Amino acid sequence: MTSPTPARCLVLRLAGPVQSWGGTSVFNRRDTQTEPTKSGLVGLLAAAQGLRRTDPIETLLTLTFGVRTDQPGTLLRDYHTLSDYRGRPLPSAAVTAKGLQKPTSPAKHTHVTERFYLQDAVFIAAVSGPEPVLDTLVAALRAPAFPLALGRRSCPPTQPLLLTPTGRGDTALWDGNPAAVLENTVPWQASDAQRERLAAARPRPRTIDLPVTVDDPNGDEIRRDVPTSFDPRDRGFTTRRVRQTWARLPPPWPVDPTDTDGPAAHDPFALLGW
């Protein structure tokens, strides 16, 4: 009896001035989730491979994803307007019998819309699957066919995008499944400013605790962010189950054994004896 092939992952560092991972929002208000969506990650990998929107993505959907929030960033609201450069009235949502959009009535020449972004956020994504598929994705990420984006075309990533393990030669793959890699292996990737802020805290944190979300068919949470197709004429999504966990990493500064952890969080139920 042959032993199962050990799991391996490719690891992405998702960081940039702004990023936006849309959920269910449409029309004039485009929100962002607090962490990368599976749809956004699949789209990034598909763009690296040069897949068109109408191309099948079944191979990418079989991959297992995990995301760690190394730096949550802050929410940015962009005041955004839309108009026709020819001065024509904007189309409405109504259509004619021939399927053509009707103009707004009374005529409206400018739409005010909202766009939300995460600024100065850093996420680590681990992707596992068959090793030949991962090797193909690594090659594509190193020389992408299309420009890559963090959820929206206006959000390019900073470098490095692909993280590789140290001391492993030319391999770009990490040993372990996404949960193990994110919880135990990949070092903290926050910015220098975030590191300096925590290093200046007193008492200094004895550990760096980071939230992790991983695909898990038995997970308690359901998310509707799995694309069935990127085809504009037949775009759709389905659900997945995820599990929430934590990574407890060592800090990049020396820990004084005489230091104590900060005060415990307020627990109102303890006052009732619960």
C-alpha positions in Angstrom: 0.0 0.0 0.0 1.5 3.3 -1.1 1.6 6.2 1.4 -0.4 9.4 0.5 1.5 12.2 -1.2 2.3 14.9 1.3 0.5 18.1 0.9 2.4 21.1 -0.6 1.4 24.7 -1.1 2.3 27.8 -3.0 2.2 30.9 -0.9 1.2 34.4 -2.1 1.9 37.7 -0.3 -1.1 40.0 -1.2 0.0 43.6 -0.4 -0.4 46.9 -2.1 -1.4 50.6 -1.5 -5.1 49.5 -1.9 -7.0 46.3 -2.6 -10.6 45.5 -2.9 -12.3 42.1 -2.6 -15.9 42.5 -3.6 -18.7 40.4 -2.2 -22.3 40.6 -3.4 -22.4 44.4 -4.1 -23.5 45.6 -7.5 -24.4 48.9 -9.3 -23.5 52.1 -7.5 -22.0 50.7 -4.3 -19.1 48.3 -4.5 -17.9 47.1 -1.1 -14.9 45.1 -0.1 -14.6 42.1 2.2 -12.1 42.2 5.1 -10.0 39.5 3.5 -9.4 38.1 0.0 -12.3 36.1 -1.5 -11.9 32.8 -3.3 -13.3 34.4 -6.4 -10.6 37.1 -6.3 -7.8 34.5 -5.7 -9.0 32.3 -8.5 -9.2 35.3 -10.8 -5.7 36.3 -10.0 -4.4 32.8 -10.8 -6.5 32.6 -14.0 -5.0 36.0 -15.1 -1.5 34.7 -14.5 -2.2 31.7 -16.7 -3.6 33.8 -19.5 -7.2 32.4 -19.2 -9.9 34.4 -20.9 -13.2 35.1 -19.0 -14.9 32.5 -21.1 -12.3 29.8 -20.5 -13.1 26.9 -18.1 -11.7 27.3 -14.5 -12.6 23.8 -13.1 -8.9 23.0 -12.4 -8.5 26.1 -10.3 -11.7 25.4 -8.4 -10.4 22.1 -7.1 -7.6 23.9 -5.3 -7.7 24.4 -1.5 -7.2 27.9 -0.2 -6.2 29.5 3.1 -5.8 33.2 4.0 -4.0 34.8 6.9 -4.4 38.4 7.8 -0.9 39.8 8.7 -2.0 43.4 8.6 -5.8 44.2 8.4 -5.3 47.7 7.0 -8.0 50.4 7.1 -11.2 51.0 5.1 -11.1 53.7 2.4 -14.2 55.1 0.8 -13.7 56.6 -2.7 -16.2 59.3 -3.9 -16.7 58.3 -7.6 -18.8 59.7 -10.4 -19.7 58.3 -13.8 -20.8 60.1 -16.9 -20.8 59.6 -20.7 -17.9 61.5 -22.4 -20.2 62.3 -25.3 -22.7 64.2 -23.1 -25.5 61.7 -23.6 -27.9 60.7 -20.8 -26.8 57.6 -18.9 -28.7 54.4 -19.6 -31.2 53.0 -17.1 -31.7 49.5 -15.9 -34.8 49.1 -18.1 -34.6 47.6 -21.6 -36.6 47.8 -24.7 -38.4 44.9 -26.4 -35.2 44.4 -28.4 -33.1 44.1 -25.3 -31.5 47.6 -25.6 -31.1 49.7 -22.5 -33.4 52.7 -22.3 -32.0 56.1 -21.4 -32.8 57.5 -17.9 -36.0 59.5 -17.8 -35.8 62.2 -16.7 -32.3 62.3 -18.2 -29.5 61.8 -15.8 -26.0 62.7 -16.9 -24.0 61.8 -13.8 -24.1 58.9 -11.4 -22.6 59.2 -7.9 -21.1 55.9 -6.8 -19.1 54.5 -3.9 -16.0 52.3 -4.1 -14.5 50.8 -0.9 -10.9 49.6 -0.6 -8.6 48.3 2.1 -5.5 50.4 2.3 -2.1 49.2 3.6 -3.4 45.7 4.2 -1.2 42.5 4.0 -2.6 39.0 3.5 -0.9 35.7 3.1 -2.7 33.1 0.9 -1.7 29.4 0.8 -2.9 27.3 -2.1 -2.7 23.5 -2.2 -3.4 21.0 -4.9 -1.7 18.5 -7.2 2.0 19.3 -7.4 2.0 19.5 -11.3 -0.8 22.1 -11.1 1.0 24.1 -8.5 4.3 24.0 -10.5 2.3 25.4 -13.5 0.9 28.2 -11.4 4.3 29.1 -10.0 5.7 29.5 -13.5 2.7 31.6 -14.5 3.0 33.9 -11.4 6.7 34.5 -12.2 5.8 35.5 -15.8 2.0 36.4 -15.8 0.2 36.6 -19.1 -2.1 39.4 -17.9 -1.5 42.1 -15.3 -2.4 40.9 -11.8 -4.6 42.7 -9.4 -5.8 42.5 -5.8 -9.5 42.1 -6.5 -9.8 45.0 -8.9 -7.8 46.1 -11.9 -6.9 49.4 -10.2 -5.2 47.5 -7.4 -1.8 46.1 -8.5 0.2 44.1 -6.0 3.6 45.0 -4.6 6.6 42.7 -4.7 7.3 40.0 -3.7 4.0 38.4 -4.7 5.2 34.8 -4.6 6.9 33.7 -1.3 9.4 30.9 -1.4 10.8 28.8 1.5 14.4 29.6 2.5 17.0 26.9 2.3 15.1 24.7 -0.2 17.0 25.4 -3.4 14.9 26.3 -6.4 11.6 25.0 -5.1 8.8 27.5 -4.6 6.5 25.1 -2.8 6.0 24.8 1.0 5.5 21.5 2.8 2.1 21.1 4.5 -1.5 21.9 3.9 -2.7 25.6 4.0 -3.6 25.6 7.7 -0.3 24.1 8.8 1.7 26.4 6.5 -0.1 29.6 7.6 -0.2 28.7 11.3 3.3 27.4 11.7 5.7 28.1 8.8 5.4 31.4 6.9 6.9 34.2 8.9 4.9 37.4 9.8 4.8 39.6 6.7 3.6 42.9 8.2 5.1 46.2 7.1 8.0 47.9 8.9 5.6 50.6 10.2 3.3 47.9 11.7 6.3 46.1 13.3 7.6 49.3 14.8 4.2 50.2 16.2 3.9 46.9 18.0 7.5 46.9 19.1 6.9 50.2 20.8 3.9 48.9 22.8 4.4 48.3 26.5 4.3 45.5 27.4 5.5 44.1 24.0 3.3 41.3 22.7 4.9 38.0 23.5 3.3 36.4 20.4 1.9 37.7 17.1 -1.7 36.3 16.9 -3.1 36.4 13.3 -6.6 35.2 12.1 -6.6 32.4 9.5 -9.4 31.2 7.3 -9.1 27.9 5.4 -11.4 25.8 3.2 -12.9 23.0 5.2 -15.9 20.9 4.0 -16.8 20.5 7.7 -16.4 24.2 8.6 -19.0 26.1 10.4 -19.1 29.2 8.2 -20.6 29.4 4.7 -19.4 31.9 2.1 -20.8 32.5 -1.3 -17.6 33.5 -3.2 -16.8 30.5 -5.3 -17.1 31.4 -9.1 -18.8 28.9 -11.4 -17.8 31.0 -14.4 -16.3 34.4 -15.2 -18.1 34.6 -18.5 -20.0 38.0 -18.4 -23.0 36.4 -20.1 -23.1 33.5 -17.6 -21.4 34.6 -14.5 -22.4 32.8 -11.3 -21.2 31.9 -7.8 -21.7 29.0 -5.4 -20.9 28.4 -1.7 -18.1 26.9 0.2 -17.5 26.1 3.9 -14.6 27.6 5.8 -13.0 27.2 9.2 -11.6 30.0 11.3 -8.5 29.5 13.3 -5.5 31.4 14.6 -1.7 31.5 13.9 0.4 32.3 16.9 3.8 33.3 15.6 7.0 34.4 17.5 7.6 38.2 17.4 10.6 39.6 15.5 12.0 41.1 18.7 13.5 39.4 21.7 11.0 38.4 24.4 12.0 39.1 28.0 10.9 36.1 30.1 10.1 38.5 33.0 7.5 40.3 30.9 3.9 39.5 31.5 1.0 39.5 29.0 -1.2 42.5 28.9 -4.4 42.6 31.0 -7.1 40.1 30.2 -10.0 41.3 28.1 -13.1 42.4 30.0 -15.5 39.5 30.6 -18.9 40.7 31.7 -20.1 37.1 32.1 -17.4 36.4 34.8 -19.2 39.0 37.0 -22.3 36.8 36.9 -20.3 33.7 37.7 -20.9 32.1 34.3 
